[in-house]
């Protein structure tokens, strides 16, 4: 399972994503252990940190069972941690970036406007669930390495499942955008292994009330340098364009879009994931260069 946070600064100069993973779904070591039928999800954990904008850094160090400590209101993965006090999610970061070994250290605080958490099934068998915990939130970033301080609009959700992602899905696209009234729109579009699609559109108003919305038409976006296809859902007779590619890998892309949702122009955080590519041998060989594992863990 994982907990996902993203945020943009109010001035648009900075962005961040944080993904705390227990049984890391994109771990090449966990995938290898599953192939050997000797897999323990609690032995594959990481805090993925990505900084965007004027300062760019990326870290995802995998740690074993001995580095994982869990309590109802606290999660520790090595030197980094997440804690919840009933009003604020505090994320203490102490990680080393790759490929250049530079430290990322400091605190991110997320203050939800409202707390939701209703789970939605993403597959046809109920083995994969997604819960938008705080669709709208204020986020404060205070890092000392690198020196970075900003605040802005953020988002928090969680995913969990009882089987590997690549067993249930071939491909998915996800996006979320803040609306003018302070609400949030979220779109999920997944192609499943059973040949069906999961198409989910949700609107959260500022008070936290949620309603399911009609999923708008699909629009293709430019492929990446790795030839990863991208697409999104956009209001009828409107267009979407990529304003920034934040992460560009053989199987995963993260982008910023200028698009239209619910009748208004918005800036959206967007991701595309190709699980067929992730499961391919050549991608599995490349991943350890991007995702180191602490020796002996």
Backbone as CSV, one residue per row, in Angstrom:
resi,resn,N_x,N_y,N_z,CA_x,CA_y,CA_z,C_x,C_y,C_z
1,UNK,0.840,-1.181,0.000,0.000,0.000,0.000,0.878,1.235,0.000
2,UNK,0.255,2.373,-0.346,1.026,3.605,-0.291,0.125,4.783,0.038
3,UNK,0.776,5.832,0.551,0.151,7.119,0.821,0.836,8.133,-0.081
4,UNK,0.024,8.912,-0.770,0.538,9.814,-1.805,0.180,11.258,-1.470
5,UNK,1.163,12.155,-1.562,0.965,13.591,-1.362,1.549,14.321,-2.562
6,UNK,0.813,15.305,-3.075,1.442,16.232,-4.019,1.002,17.643,-3.690
7,UNK,1.789,18.616,-4.152,1.472,20.020,-3.887,2.205,20.906,-4.882
8,UNK,1.581,22.048,-5.184,2.197,23.117,-5.956,2.269,24.356,-5.070
9,UNK,3.346,25.122,-5.191,3.444,26.377,-4.449,2.463,27.396,-5.022
10,UNK,2.056,28.334,-4.169,1.088,29.340,-4.604,1.604,30.174,-5.771
11,UNK,2.926,30.390,-5.836,3.484,31.195,-6.919,3.793,30.378,-8.173
12,UNK,3.552,29.063,-8.116,3.766,28.215,-9.274,5.209,27.868,-9.570
13,UNK,6.138,28.237,-8.693,7.565,28.007,-8.965,8.053,26.654,-8.478
14,UNK,7.299,26.002,-7.581,7.779,24.768,-6.967,6.667,23.721,-6.929
15,UNK,7.089,22.474,-6.858,6.166,21.364,-6.677,6.851,20.236,-5.939
16,UNK,6.048,19.330,-5.392,6.589,18.198,-4.647,5.623,17.024,-4.743
17,UNK,6.158,15.825,-4.783,5.367,14.626,-4.528,6.101,13.775,-3.511
18,UNK,5.325,13.123,-2.663,5.833,12.220,-1.633,4.981,10.961,-1.672
19,UNK,5.628,9.798,-1.730,4.894,8.533,-1.740,5.535,7.607,-0.719
20,UNK,4.837,7.373,0.387,5.308,6.438,1.416,4.753,5.066,1.078
21,UNK,5.648,4.102,0.868,5.248,2.800,0.342,5.631,1.671,1.289
22,UNK,4.662,0.851,1.620,4.881,-0.378,2.391,4.490,-1.532,1.471
23,UNK,5.459,-2.361,1.121,5.248,-3.319,0.047,5.279,-2.572,-1.273
24,UNK,6.401,-1.927,-1.547,6.535,-0.988,-2.661,6.153,-1.628,-3.996
25,UNK,5.122,-1.079,-4.633,4.574,-1.701,-5.845,5.519,-1.600,-7.029
26,UNK,6.436,-0.634,-7.026,7.353,-0.469,-8.149,8.774,-0.903,-7.807
27,UNK,8.919,-1.701,-6.770,10.239,-2.175,-6.361,10.702,-3.335,-7.240
28,UNK,11.883,-3.236,-7.862,12.397,-4.384,-8.620,12.785,-5.545,-7.712
29,UNK,13.140,-5.231,-6.459,13.526,-6.279,-5.505,12.301,-7.078,-5.062
30,UNK,11.195,-6.386,-4.846,9.948,-7.056,-4.476,9.442,-7.896,-5.648
31,UNK,9.551,-7.348,-6.866,9.132,-8.115,-8.045,9.966,-9.383,-8.193
32,UNK,11.273,-9.268,-7.942,12.150,-10.441,-8.018,11.787,-11.466,-6.956
33,UNK,11.485,-10.988,-5.738,11.106,-11.906,-4.657,9.803,-12.627,-4.986
34,UNK,8.865,-11.930,-5.620,7.607,-12.581,-6.010,7.855,-13.673,-7.044
35,UNK,8.760,-13.420,-7.958,9.064,-14.449,-8.958,9.683,-15.687,-8.310
36,UNK,10.433,-15.478,-7.209,11.031,-16.606,-6.484,10.052,-17.217,-5.487
37,UNK,8.857,-16.612,-5.384,7.829,-17.050,-4.433,8.349,-17.003,-3.000
38,UNK,9.093,-15.959,-2.733,9.666,-15.759,-1.400,9.484,-14.299,-1.010
39,UNK,8.256,-13.797,-1.171,8.022,-12.366,-1.013,7.399,-12.040,0.336
40,UNK,7.939,-11.006,0.965,7.405,-10.442,2.200,7.206,-8.957,1.942
41,UNK,5.970,-8.482,1.803,5.767,-7.069,1.475,6.396,-6.118,2.481
42,UNK,6.462,-6.519,3.752,7.024,-5.634,4.769,8.539,-5.529,4.672
43,UNK,9.137,-6.253,3.750,10.581,-6.170,3.541,10.936,-5.236,2.385
44,UNK,9.934,-4.493,1.878,10.159,-3.626,0.719,9.414,-2.308,0.942
45,UNK,10.120,-1.321,1.488,9.501,-0.071,1.912,10.363,1.108,1.466
46,UNK,9.709,2.226,1.209,10.472,3.404,0.786,9.629,4.660,0.942
47,UNK,10.333,5.792,1.023,9.694,7.100,0.902,10.243,7.745,-0.364
48,UNK,9.394,7.830,-1.363,9.770,8.480,-2.621,9.551,9.977,-2.473
49,UNK,10.596,10.762,-2.729,10.533,12.219,-2.638,10.953,12.800,-3.982
50,UNK,10.149,13.687,-4.523,10.493,14.348,-5.783,10.231,15.842,-5.645
51,UNK,11.258,16.637,-5.915,11.157,18.092,-5.905,11.194,18.586,-7.342
52,UNK,10.297,19.522,-7.660,10.199,20.050,-9.014,10.330,21.569,-8.987
53,UNK,10.669,22.125,-10.137,10.744,23.572,-10.253,12.174,24.053,-10.270
54,UNK,12.443,25.131,-9.542,13.777,25.716,-9.541,14.806,24.790,-8.907
55,UNK,14.375,23.978,-7.947,15.246,22.978,-7.316,14.663,21.605,-7.627
56,UNK,15.468,20.744,-8.224,15.002,19.412,-8.623,15.843,18.349,-7.923
57,UNK,15.160,17.452,-7.212,15.827,16.285,-6.629,14.832,15.128,-6.581
58,UNK,15.384,13.909,-6.565,14.531,12.715,-6.582,15.198,11.625,-5.763
59,UNK,14.430,11.005,-4.881,14.971,9.941,-4.028,13.938,8.847,-3.856
60,UNK,14.411,7.603,-3.831,13.547,6.465,-3.511,14.445,5.305,-3.090
61,UNK,14.860,5.331,-1.845,15.727,4.285,-1.305,14.878,3.225,-0.625
62,UNK,15.060,1.979,-1.044,14.289,0.891,-0.450,14.954,0.394,0.830
63,UNK,14.113,0.080,1.823,14.597,-0.402,3.116,13.792,-1.633,3.523
64,UNK,14.435,-2.487,4.313,13.829,-3.752,4.689,12.946,-3.673,5.912
65,UNK,12.506,-4.832,6.365,11.567,-4.945,7.475,12.082,-4.284,8.745
66,UNK,13.381,-4.399,9.009,13.936,-3.854,10.254,13.865,-2.332,10.298
67,UNK,13.724,-1.676,9.145,13.654,-0.215,9.092,12.222,0.303,9.145
68,UNK,11.245,-0.600,9.216,9.831,-0.227,9.210,9.257,-0.308,10.614
69,UNK,8.633,0.777,11.059,7.971,0.816,12.374,6.612,1.483,12.185
70,UNK,5.565,0.788,12.630,4.210,1.273,12.397,3.431,1.378,13.701
71,UNK,2.718,2.478,13.846,1.768,2.701,14.926,0.505,3.283,14.294
72,UNK,-0.611,3.324,15.025,-1.842,3.848,14.418,-1.709,5.259,13.856
73,UNK,-0.877,6.096,14.475,-0.750,7.480,14.027,0.656,7.827,13.555
74,UNK,1.481,6.800,13.290,2.859,7.084,12.899,3.414,5.945,12.035
75,UNK,4.175,6.329,11.022,4.861,5.377,10.155,6.306,5.832,10.007
76,UNK,7.242,4.934,10.312,8.661,5.231,10.150,9.248,4.295,9.104
77,UNK,9.964,4.871,8.148,10.700,4.110,7.144,12.130,4.620,7.184
78,UNK,12.999,3.893,7.864,14.364,4.358,8.052,14.375,5.675,8.805
79,UNK,15.142,6.675,8.340,15.225,7.950,9.055,14.062,8.893,8.772
80,UNK,13.176,8.537,7.863,12.029,9.381,7.526,10.767,8.862,8.212
81,UNK,9.773,9.736,8.367,8.557,9.324,9.081,7.366,10.167,8.660
82,UNK,6.173,9.606,8.901,4.911,10.314,8.754,4.165,10.189,10.072
83,UNK,3.553,11.282,10.545,2.776,11.228,11.780,1.535,12.103,11.638
84,UNK,0.461,11.683,12.307,-0.833,12.358,12.235,-1.272,12.733,13.637
85,UNK,-1.591,14.021,13.876,-1.993,14.472,15.206,-3.478,14.784,15.297
86,UNK,-4.240,14.411,14.280,-5.663,14.709,14.250,-6.013,15.920,13.421
87,UNK,-5.031,16.768,13.143,-5.254,17.973,12.345,-4.235,18.139,11.225
88,UNK,-3.065,17.559,11.410,-1.964,17.790,10.479,-1.199,16.494,10.239
89,UNK,-0.863,16.233,8.985,0.047,15.150,8.641,1.441,15.746,8.506
90,UNK,2.357,15.315,9.370,3.738,15.798,9.343,4.630,14.727,8.727
91,UNK,5.392,15.120,7.736,6.292,14.201,7.049,7.712,14.703,7.248
92,UNK,8.494,13.939,7.975,9.902,14.278,8.205,10.735,13.498,7.196
93,UNK,11.494,14.229,6.411,12.254,13.644,5.309,13.739,13.666,5.636
94,UNK,14.388,12.528,5.445,15.850,12.453,5.539,16.307,11.380,4.553
95,UNK,16.495,11.776,3.307,16.783,10.841,2.227,17.953,11.341,1.386
96,UNK,18.519,10.447,0.586,19.606,10.770,-0.324,19.097,10.647,-1.758
97,UNK,19.296,11.704,-2.529,18.814,11.725,-3.904,19.694,10.869,-4.809
98,UNK,19.130,10.497,-5.953,19.862,9.841,-7.035,19.540,10.600,-8.334
99,UNK,20.426,10.576,-9.350,21.701,9.853,-9.361,22.826,10.560,-8.622
100,UNK,22.720,11.884,-8.454,23.730,12.590,-7.671,23.367,12.471,-6.203
101,UNK,24.281,11.991,-5.351,23.947,11.728,-3.940,23.889,13.008,-3.110
102,UNK,22.773,13.704,-3.207,22.562,14.926,-2.439,21.414,14.703,-1.465
103,UNK,21.558,15.262,-0.273,20.569,15.012,0.777,19.294,15.820,0.543
104,UNK,18.186,15.208,0.923,16.893,15.894,1.012,16.447,15.758,2.463
105,UNK,16.376,16.878,3.164,16.056,16.803,4.594,15.195,17.995,4.993
106,UNK,14.173,17.717,5.781,13.297,18.764,6.262,11.919,18.211,6.572
107,UNK,10.933,19.097,6.612,9.578,18.716,7.019,8.550,19.253,6.028
108,UNK,7.562,18.427,5.760,6.391,18.842,4.989,5.172,18.638,5.872
109,UNK,4.343,19.659,5.986,3.119,19.569,6.784,1.910,19.742,5.869
110,UNK,0.952,18.840,6.022,-0.273,18.885,5.225,-1.465,19.054,6.155
111,UNK,-2.262,20.114,5.907,-3.444,20.422,6.715,-4.690,20.210,5.848
112,UNK,-5.416,19.115,6.033,-6.602,18.861,5.206,-7.706,19.878,5.473
113,UNK,-8.384,20.300,4.411,-9.595,21.101,4.601,-10.680,20.238,5.215
114,UNK,-10.816,19.052,4.685,-11.709,18.037,5.238,-11.020,16.691,5.062
115,UNK,-11.437,15.710,5.843,-10.889,14.360,5.726,-11.981,13.452,5.199
116,UNK,-11.723,12.837,4.062,-12.676,11.907,3.456,-12.207,10.490,3.757
117,UNK,-11.979,9.702,2.741,-11.446,8.363,2.961,-12.315,7.238,2.450
118,UNK,-13.481,7.558,1.830,-14.297,6.491,1.256,-13.495,5.770,0.184
119,UNK,-13.362,4.436,0.275,-12.588,3.711,-0.738,-13.407,3.442,-1.995
120,UNK,-12.697,3.390,-3.105,-13.291,3.054,-4.396,-12.519,1.878,-4.987
121,UNK,-13.244,0.900,-5.516,-12.591,-0.243,-6.145,-12.131,0.149,-7.550
122,UNK,-10.887,-0.189,-7.867,-10.322,0.140,-9.168,-10.356,-1.029,-10.143
123,UNK,-10.553,-2.245,-9.619,-10.557,-3.436,-10.462,-11.930,-4.098,-10.393
124,UNK,-12.059,-5.251,-11.027,-13.346,-5.931,-11.042,-13.530,-6.953,-9.952
125,UNK,-12.495,-7.188,-9.136,-12.560,-8.232,-8.111,-12.447,-7.697,-6.689
126,UNK,-12.255,-6.394,-6.524,-12.150,-5.815,-5.188,-10.790,-5.976,-4.550
127,UNK,-9.769,-6.274,-5.350,-8.426,-6.459,-4.792,-7.598,-5.173,-4.780
128,UNK,-8.089,-4.133,-5.448,-7.341,-2.875,-5.521,-8.281,-1.728,-5.176
129,UNK,-7.889,-0.950,-4.175,-8.740,0.143,-3.703,-7.947,1.442,-3.650
130,UNK,-8.694,2.516,-3.803,-8.123,3.860,-3.753,-9.017,4.716,-2.870
131,UNK,-8.400,5.528,-2.005,-9.165,6.388,-1.106,-8.592,7.797,-1.144
132,UNK,-9.357,8.783,-1.617,-8.920,10.181,-1.570,-9.124,10.736,-0.161
133,UNK,-8.073,10.769,0.634,-8.191,11.116,2.052,-8.410,12.612,2.242
134,UNK,-7.593,13.423,1.598,-7.713,14.884,1.690,-7.593,15.457,0.280
135,UNK,-8.701,15.511,-0.469,-8.629,16.016,-1.841,-8.179,17.468,-1.927
136,UNK,-8.431,18.235,-0.860,-7.970,19.615,-0.794,-7.262,19.859,0.521
137,UNK,-6.089,20.478,0.468,-5.309,20.703,1.683,-4.347,21.863,1.465
138,UNK,-3.885,22.438,2.574,-2.770,23.383,2.530,-1.506,22.626,2.909
139,UNK,-0.444,22.908,2.200,0.828,22.230,2.428,1.909,23.269,2.692
140,UNK,2.728,23.006,3.711,3.875,23.856,4.039,5.146,23.028,3.911
141,UNK,6.064,23.490,3.096,7.337,22.805,2.867,8.444,23.610,3.528
142,UNK,9.214,22.951,4.400,10.333,23.599,5.094,11.521,22.644,5.064
143,UNK,12.365,22.786,4.063,13.546,21.944,3.921,14.794,22.763,4.227
144,UNK,15.743,22.124,4.921,17.030,22.792,5.111,18.073,22.307,4.111
145,UNK,17.852,21.109,3.537,18.722,20.601,2.480,17.862,19.957,1.393
146,UNK,17.696,20.613,0.259,18.164,21.966,-0.055,17.347,23.007,0.714
147,UNK,17.836,24.218,0.779,17.110,25.279,1.475,15.896,25.667,0.635
148,UNK,14.728,25.338,1.158,13.508,25.514,0.371,12.334,25.693,1.319
149,UNK,11.624,26.805,1.166,10.461,27.089,2.012,9.343,27.658,1.143
150,UNK,8.199,26.991,1.151,7.059,27.501,0.407,5.779,26.861,0.923
151,UNK,4.640,27.391,0.497,3.343,26.811,0.842,2.443,26.858,-0.379
152,UNK,1.440,25.994,-0.370,0.544,25.950,-1.513,-0.570,24.939,-1.324
153,UNK,-1.274,24.659,-2.416,-2.400,23.724,-2.402,-1.884,22.311,-2.572
154,UNK,-2.444,21.374,-1.782,-1.991,19.992,-1.843,-3.128,18.990,-1.853
155,UNK,-2.727,17.733,-1.840,-3.658,16.616,-2.029,-3.057,15.386,-1.359
156,UNK,-3.926,14.530,-0.779,-3.485,13.299,-0.111,-4.452,12.172,-0.442
157,UNK,-3.897,11.026,-0.872,-4.726,9.842,-1.036,-3.950,8.598,-0.641
158,UNK,-4.602,7.449,-0.773,-3.964,6.178,-0.433,-4.478,5.089,-1.366
159,UNK,-3.594,4.171,-1.709,-3.954,2.983,-2.491,-3.492,1.739,-1.760
160,UNK,-4.263,0.679,-1.857,-3.801,-0.588,-1.300,-4.417,-1.735,-2.086
161,UNK,-3.705,-2.860,-2.083,-4.180,-4.003,-2.841,-3.640,-5.297,-2.289
162,UNK,-4.237,-6.398,-2.721,-3.848,-7.727,-2.241,-3.169,-8.551,-3.330
163,UNK,-2.775,-7.891,-4.423,-2.014,-8.548,-5.477,-1.198,-7.477,-6.196
164,UNK,-0.173,-7.858,-6.959,0.629,-6.866,-7.675,-0.211,-6.064,-8.670
165,UNK,0.138,-4.795,-8.835,-0.591,-3.947,-9.778,-0.601,-4.532,-11.181
166,UNK,0.558,-5.065,-11.605,0.658,-5.553,-12.977,-0.196,-6.784,-13.234
167,UNK,-0.678,-7.433,-12.183,-1.569,-8.579,-12.369,-2.982,-8.132,-12.733
168,UNK,-3.368,-6.941,-12.296,-4.740,-6.465,-12.521,-4.852,-5.436,-13.637
169,UNK,-3.759,-4.689,-13.898,-3.851,-3.556,-14.816,-2.778,-3.626,-15.897
170,UNK,-3.133,-3.099,-17.057,-2.165,-2.913,-18.142,-1.644,-1.478,-18.171
171,UNK,-2.534,-0.529,-17.854,-2.188,0.890,-18.035,-3.188,1.712,-17.241
172,UNK,-2.707,2.854,-16.711,-3.693,3.781,-16.165,-3.232,5.222,-16.293
173,UNK,-4.227,6.108,-16.229,-4.009,7.547,-16.196,-4.788,8.106,-15.015
174,UNK,-4.184,9.038,-14.315,-4.816,9.675,-13.150,-4.486,11.152,-13.200
175,UNK,-5.415,11.975,-12.745,-5.126,13.405,-12.632,-6.005,14.017,-11.563
176,UNK,-5.511,15.122,-11.031,-6.302,15.879,-10.055,-6.021,17.352,-10.279
177,UNK,-7.034,18.189,-10.014,-6.893,19.623,-10.221,-7.696,20.383,-9.181
178,UNK,-7.142,21.499,-8.731,-7.870,22.407,-7.850,-8.780,23.285,-8.700
179,UNK,-10.010,23.481,-8.215,-10.987,24.303,-8.916,-11.038,25.705,-8.316
180,UNK,-11.690,26.618,-9.016,-11.706,28.015,-8.578,-12.323,28.191,-7.202
181,UNK,-13.332,27.364,-6.881,-14.018,27.525,-5.597,-13.300,26.825,-4.452
182,UNK,-12.127,26.271,-4.711,-11.399,25.543,-3.681,-11.683,24.060,-3.667
183,UNK,-12.588,23.608,-4.520,-12.849,22.180,-4.629,-11.777,21.475,-5.443
184,UNK,-11.960,20.180,-5.633,-10.985,19.364,-6.354,-11.712,18.402,-7.279
185,UNK,-11.181,18.247,-8.481,-11.671,17.240,-9.421,-10.599,16.174,-9.590
186,UNK,-11.014,14.902,-9.584,-10.087,13.778,-9.727,-10.621,12.844,-10.805
187,UNK,-9.727,12.394,-11.679,-10.086,11.465,-12.752,-9.183,10.244,-12.702
188,UNK,-9.783,9.059,-12.770,-9.058,7.782,-12.868,-9.530,7.086,-14.141
189,UNK,-8.573,6.587,-14.919,-8.900,5.897,-16.169,-7.934,4.730,-16.303
190,UNK,-8.385,3.517,-15.993,-7.507,2.352,-15.939,-7.949,1.288,-16.933
191,UNK,-6.977,0.726,-17.657,-7.213,-0.414,-18.540,-6.820,-1.678,-17.799
192,UNK,-7.785,-2.576,-17.607,-7.572,-3.746,-16.761,-7.173,-4.966,-17.579
193,UNK,-6.603,-5.953,-16.891,-6.193,-7.199,-17.544,-7.389,-8.004,-18.053
194,UNK,-8.545,-7.792,-17.421,-9.724,-8.553,-17.846,-10.384,-7.959,-19.085
195,UNK,-9.756,-6.928,-19.668,-10.289,-6.311,-20.868,-11.260,-5.177,-20.619
196,UNK,-11.636,-4.951,-19.366,-12.558,-3.876,-19.014,-11.775,-2.615,-18.656
197,UNK,-12.513,-1.517,-18.499,-11.896,-0.258,-18.085,-12.578,0.252,-16.833
198,UNK,-11.809,0.883,-15.980,-12.341,1.609,-14.837,-12.248,3.087,-15.164
199,UNK,-13.389,3.746,-15.256,-13.450,5.170,-15.553,-14.178,5.843,-14.400
200,UNK,-13.465,6.668,-13.664,-14.020,7.264,-12.450,-13.727,8.753,-12.442
201,UNK,-14.775,9.547,-12.242,-14.629,10.983,-12.097,-15.323,11.443,-10.827
202,UNK,-14.619,12.215,-10.004,-15.167,12.687,-8.733,-14.948,14.189,-8.588
203,UNK,-15.940,14.843,-7.998,-15.830,16.260,-7.657,-16.015,16.407,-6.154
204,UNK,-15.047,17.004,-5.500,-15.105,17.281,-4.064,-15.270,18.785,-3.893
205,UNK,-16.359,19.215,-3.243,-16.509,20.642,-3.007,-15.676,21.043,-1.789
206,UNK,-15.528,22.345,-1.502,-14.653,22.767,-0.403,-15.043,22.210,0.960
207,UNK,-16.316,21.845,1.141,-16.746,21.293,2.428,-16.463,19.805,2.542
208,UNK,-16.022,19.187,1.441,-15.722,17.760,1.457,-16.806,16.893,0.862
209,UNK,-17.943,17.489,0.501,-19.005,16.705,-0.126,-18.525,16.205,-1.478
210,UNK,-18.795,14.938,-1.769,-18.296,14.338,-3.002,-19.455,13.925,-3.892
211,UNK,-19.298,14.106,-5.186,-20.271,13.616,-6.153,-19.529,13.004,-7.332
212,UNK,-20.096,11.935,-7.854,-19.515,11.311,-9.029,-19.947,12.094,-10.260
213,UNK,-19.006,12.349,-11.159,-19.282,13.146,-12.344,-19.110,12.284,-13.593
214,UNK,-19.753,12.703,-14.655,-19.589,12.003,-15.927,-18.159,12.185,-16.411
215,UNK,-17.528,11.082,-16.785,-16.147,11.150,-17.256,-16.138,11.791,-18.640
216,UNK,-15.380,12.879,-18.827,-15.384,13.571,-20.119,-14.629,12.794,-21.193
217,UNK,-14.669,13.261,-22.434,-13.999,12.554,-23.532,-12.486,12.468,-23.337
218,UNK,-11.895,11.465,-23.989,-10.456,11.248,-23.898,-9.723,12.093,-24.936
219,UNK,-8.561,12.600,-24.551,-7.706,13.360,-25.464,-6.283,12.839,-25.353
220,UNK,-5.649,12.617,-26.482,-4.262,12.151,-26.484,-3.320,13.318,-26.201
221,UNK,-2.194,13.001,-25.565,-1.137,13.960,-25.278,0.148,13.468,-25.938
222,UNK,1.143,14.338,-26.106,2.387,13.902,-26.750,3.069,12.776,-25.971
223,UNK,3.636,11.827,-26.709,4.422,10.777,-26.064,5.722,11.372,-25.540
224,UNK,6.374,10.632,-24.638,7.611,11.108,-24.031,8.821,10.610,-24.819
225,UNK,10.013,10.994,-24.350,11.251,10.541,-24.987,11.390,9.025,-24.919
226,UNK,10.761,8.394,-23.906,10.764,6.934,-23.787,9.627,6.303,-24.589
227,UNK,8.916,7.104,-25.368,7.777,6.641,-26.157,6.637,6.144,-25.272
228,UNK,6.539,6.713,-24.085,5.398,6.438,-23.219,4.210,7.256,-23.710
229,UNK,3.099,6.591,-23.948,1.909,7.321,-24.366,1.286,8.018,-23.166
230,UNK,0.669,9.138,-23.441,-0.028,9.905,-22.414,-1.385,10.330,-22.954
231,UNK,-2.344,10.426,-22.070,-3.659,10.913,-22.443,-4.398,11.369,-21.207
232,UNK,-5.477,12.087,-21.403,-6.264,12.559,-20.272,-7.715,12.716,-20.700
233,UNK,-8.561,12.982,-19.744,-9.965,13.306,-19.993,-10.120,14.822,-19.889
234,UNK,-10.827,15.397,-20.837,-10.971,16.848,-20.885,-12.386,17.186,-21.338
235,UNK,-12.902,18.305,-20.851,-14.254,18.733,-21.214,-14.454,18.712,-22.730
236,UNK,-15.657,18.351,-23.142,-15.983,18.278,-24.568,-15.691,19.605,-25.259
237,UNK,-15.120,19.527,-26.458,-14.785,20.675,-27.298,-13.714,21.567,-26.677
238,UNK,-12.982,21.035,-25.700,-11.842,21.731,-25.116,-10.586,20.902,-25.356
239,UNK,-9.443,21.472,-25.056,-8.182,20.779,-25.293,-7.340,20.765,-24.026
240,UNK,-6.359,19.876,-24.022,-5.400,19.786,-22.920,-4.000,19.784,-23.511
241,UNK,-3.061,20.362,-22.788,-1.673,20.350,-23.245,-0.737,20.155,-22.062
242,UNK,0.411,19.577,-22.346,1.437,19.361,-21.333,2.243,20.644,-21.182
243,UNK,2.268,21.208,-19.975,3.089,22.397,-19.726,4.426,22.045,-19.097
244,UNK,4.532,20.867,-18.493,5.811,20.416,-17.927,5.773,18.905,-17.768
245,UNK,6.873,18.257,-18.094,7.048,16.836,-17.807,7.951,16.734,-16.589
246,UNK,7.398,16.309,-15.476,8.130,16.294,-14.210,8.956,15.027,-14.034
247,UNK,8.404,13.895,-14.454,9.125,12.622,-14.366,8.922,11.878,-15.676
248,UNK,10.026,11.333,-16.191,10.007,10.696,-17.503,10.814,9.412,-17.418
249,UNK,10.139,8.280,-17.287,10.798,6.988,-17.157,10.225,6.033,-18.207
250,UNK,10.808,4.839,-18.361,10.295,3.914,-19.374,8.854,3.468,-19.166
251,UNK,8.368,3.495,-17.900,7.012,2.989,-17.657,6.115,3.972,-16.928
252,UNK,6.641,5.133,-16.541,5.901,6.042,-15.664,6.224,7.478,-16.060
253,UNK,5.194,8.308,-16.186,5.409,9.728,-16.417,4.531,10.538,-15.468
254,UNK,5.068,11.670,-15.050,4.294,12.641,-14.272,4.399,13.974,-14.999
255,UNK,3.251,14.613,-15.185,3.201,15.828,-15.993,2.306,16.863,-15.330
256,UNK,2.495,18.108,-15.720,1.572,19.187,-15.385,0.814,19.535,-16.659
257,UNK,-0.508,19.601,-16.548,-1.355,19.873,-17.705,-2.093,21.197,-17.546
258,UNK,-2.253,21.893,-18.648,-3.234,22.969,-18.751,-4.438,22.355,-19.449
259,UNK,-5.532,22.201,-18.720,-6.667,21.451,-19.250,-7.976,22.091,-18.795
260,UNK,-9.082,21.421,-19.038,-10.402,21.907,-18.631,-11.142,20.789,-17.908
261,UNK,-11.656,21.107,-16.723,-12.484,20.181,-15.965,-13.690,20.932,-15.423
262,UNK,-14.844,20.324,-15.522,-16.077,20.876,-14.961,-16.317,22.313,-15.407
263,UNK,-16.020,22.565,-16.687,-16.352,23.850,-17.274,-15.394,24.978,-17.004
264,UNK,-14.221,24.689,-16.453,-13.274,25.768,-16.191,-11.844,25.338,-16.514
265,UNK,-10.995,26.301,-16.885,-9.587,25.977,-17.125,-8.885,25.693,-15.800
266,UNK,-8.055,24.649,-15.781,-7.380,24.249,-14.550,-5.951,23.821,-14.864
267,UNK,-5.135,23.821,-13.817,-3.810,23.208,-13.854,-3.916,21.875,-13.140
268,UNK,-3.523,20.800,-13.811,-3.710,19.456,-13.256,-2.383,18.742,-13.081
269,UNK,-2.263,18.001,-11.981,-1.194,17.020,-11.822,-1.673,15.740,-12.493
270,UNK,-0.809,15.132,-13.295,-1.222,13.998,-14.123,-0.152,12.922,-14.101
271,UNK,-0.571,11.659,-14.077,0.389,10.568,-14.200,-0.130,9.526,-15.183
272,UNK,0.810,8.894,-15.874,0.529,7.750,-16.741,1.439,6.614,-16.316
273,UNK,0.879,5.405,-16.211,1.645,4.230,-15.791,1.351,3.089,-16.755
274,UNK,2.404,2.496,-17.313,2.261,1.325,-18.180,2.801,0.112,-17.427
275,UNK,1.903,-0.737,-16.941,2.312,-1.904,-16.161,2.899,-2.992,-17.047
276,UNK,2.541,-3.032,-18.326,3.193,-3.966,-19.246,4.685,-3.657,-19.330
277,UNK,5.002,-2.384,-19.441,6.411,-1.985,-19.487,7.107,-2.280,-18.162
278,UNK,6.453,-1.933,-17.057,7.065,-2.182,-15.750,7.431,-3.648,-15.589
279,UNK,6.597,-4.537,-16.081,6.800,-5.972,-15.904,7.808,-6.559,-16.896
280,UNK,8.273,-5.758,-17.834,9.220,-6.264,-18.827,10.612,-6.414,-18.216
281,UNK,11.373,-7.352,-18.736,12.688,-7.641,-18.164,13.641,-6.451,-18.276
282,UNK,13.619,-5.747,-19.410,14.578,-4.654,-19.587,14.336,-3.514,-18.607
283,UNK,13.067,-3.250,-18.266,12.783,-2.218,-17.263,13.206,-2.694,-15.876
284,UNK,12.958,-3.953,-15.551,13.364,-4.481,-14.249,14.879,-4.416,-14.070
285,UNK,15.631,-4.593,-15.144,17.094,-4.492,-15.064,17.535,-3.052,-14.801
286,UNK,16.819,-2.080,-15.349,17.186,-0.678,-15.181,16.822,-0.113,-13.806
287,UNK,15.746,-0.597,-13.211,15.201,0.035,-12.010,16.172,0.131,-10.834
288,UNK,17.019,-0.869,-10.541,17.916,-0.722,-9.389,18.862,0.475,-9.484
289,UNK,19.144,0.970,-10.683,19.984,2.158,-10.814,19.253,3.400,-10.323
290,UNK,17.930,3.352,-10.342,17.109,4.476,-9.896,16.616,4.273,-8.465
291,UNK,16.486,3.004,-8.063,15.940,2.675,-6.744,16.964,1.821,-6.000
292,UNK,17.899,2.438,-5.291,18.867,1.645,-4.518,18.206,1.013,-3.303
293,UNK,18.819,-0.044,-2.802,18.336,-0.695,-1.580,19.446,-0.654,-0.546
294,UNK,19.087,-0.333,0.693,20.068,-0.272,1.776,20.684,-1.652,1.960
295,UNK,22.009,-1.778,1.897,22.649,-3.095,2.027,22.281,-3.781,3.337
296,UNK,22.034,-5.071,3.243,21.747,-5.870,4.428,20.326,-5.787,4.912
297,UNK,19.501,-4.982,4.235,18.109,-4.841,4.700,17.196,-5.755,3.915
